[in-house]
């Protein structure tokens, strides 16, 4: 039982769980938008924006337990988080475009492939740049 408690409180484990939820939010929104025939690139950008907002709140509160003393600090922290995620969004949008439009893969396969790189990158950026 102690091992389970230790695992649940482990930061990397919490990040993986929240990252999985964030990825699920991203994929569900993307899938719904593609299903209604929205352009793949636009659907991708919208799904990433929704998942960035979800990720900020859940990473702040659950994963890193970040506390800010003022609204200004929250704004700075949020700006750092969004900036970092916009950087990885460029990687994600470019990756999906490459896999779908250039290589010719199915949209969801291309999306999933880019998620692996994005999740790992986002953890390190969040840990060492945003929620330090």
C-alpha positions in Angstrom: 0.0 0.0 0.0 2.9 2.4 0.7 4.3 1.8 -2.7 0.9 2.8 -4.3 0.7 6.0 -2.1 4.3 6.8 -3.1 3.5 6.3 -6.8 0.3 8.4 -6.6 2.3 11.3 -5.0 5.2 11.0 -7.5 5.4 14.1 -9.7 6.3 12.3 -12.8 3.4 9.8 -12.3 1.0 12.7 -11.8 2.3 14.4 -14.9 1.8 11.2 -17.0 -1.8 10.9 -15.7 -2.6 14.6 -16.3 -0.6 14.5 -19.6 -2.8 11.5 -20.6 -5.9 13.5 -19.8 -4.6 16.5 -21.6 -3.8 14.3 -24.6 -7.3 12.9 -24.4 -8.8 16.3 -24.4 -6.7 17.3 -27.4 -7.6 14.1 -29.4 -11.3 14.2 -28.6 -11.6 17.9 -29.6 -9.5 17.2 -32.7 -11.5 14.1 -33.6 -14.8 15.9 -33.2 -13.7 18.9 -35.3 -12.3 16.7 -38.1 -15.6 14.6 -37.9 -17.6 17.8 -38.7 -15.2 18.3 -41.7 -13.3 21.2 -40.3 -9.9 21.7 -42.0 -7.3 19.4 -40.3 -4.9 22.3 -39.5 -7.6 24.5 -38.0 -9.0 21.6 -36.0 -5.5 20.9 -34.8 -4.9 24.5 -33.7 -8.2 24.6 -31.8 -7.7 21.3 -30.1 -4.2 22.3 -29.0 -5.5 25.7 -27.6 -8.2 23.9 -25.6 -5.7 21.4 -24.3 -3.2 24.1 -23.3 -5.9 25.7 -21.1 -6.8 22.4 -19.5 -3.1 21.6 -19.0 -2.2 24.9 -17.3 -4.9 24.5 -14.7 -4.3 20.8 -14.0 -0.5 21.0 -14.0 -0.5 24.1 -11.7 -2.9 22.6 -9.2 -2.3 18.8 -9.4 1.1 18.1 -10.8 3.4 20.8 -9.6 1.3 22.4 -6.8 2.3 25.8 -7.8 1.3 28.7 -5.5 1.4 32.3 -6.5 1.1 35.2 -4.1 -0.5 37.6 -6.4 -2.6 37.8 -9.6 0.5 39.3 -11.3 2.5 36.1 -10.5 -0.4 34.0 -11.9 -0.3 36.0 -15.1 3.5 35.6 -15.5 3.3 31.9 -14.8 0.4 31.5 -17.2 2.3 33.5 -19.9 5.4 31.3 -19.4 3.2 28.2 -19.7 1.4 29.3 -22.8 4.6 30.5 -24.4 6.2 27.1 -23.8 3.2 25.3 -25.1 3.1 27.5 -28.2 6.6 26.4 -28.9 5.6 22.8 -28.8 2.4 23.6 -30.7 4.6 24.6 -33.6 6.3 21.2 -33.4 2.9 19.5 -33.2 1.2 21.4 -36.0 4.3 20.9 -38.2 4.4 17.2 -37.4 0.7 16.6 -38.1 1.0 18.6 -41.3 4.1 16.5 -42.3 2.5 13.1 -41.5 -1.0 13.9 -43.0 -0.3 16.2 -45.9 3.2 15.2 -47.0 3.4 11.5 -46.0 -0.3 10.8 -46.4 -1.0 9.1 -43.1 -4.4 9.1 -41.5 -5.0 12.3 -39.5 -5.3 10.5 -36.1 -2.2 8.5 -36.7 -0.2 11.6 -37.4 -1.7 13.3 -34.4 -0.7 10.4 -32.1 2.8 10.3 -33.4 3.5 14.0 -32.6 2.0 13.6 -29.1 4.9 11.4 -27.9 7.4 14.1 -28.6 5.2 16.9 -27.3 4.4 15.2 -24.0 8.1 14.6 -23.1 9.1 18.1 -24.2 6.3 19.7 -22.2 7.2 17.9 -19.0 10.7 19.2 -19.0 9.7 22.7 -20.0 7.0 22.8 -17.3 9.3 21.4 -14.6 12.4 23.6 -15.2 11.0 26.8 -16.8 7.4 27.3 -15.7 6.6 25.7 -12.3 10.1 25.7 -10.8 
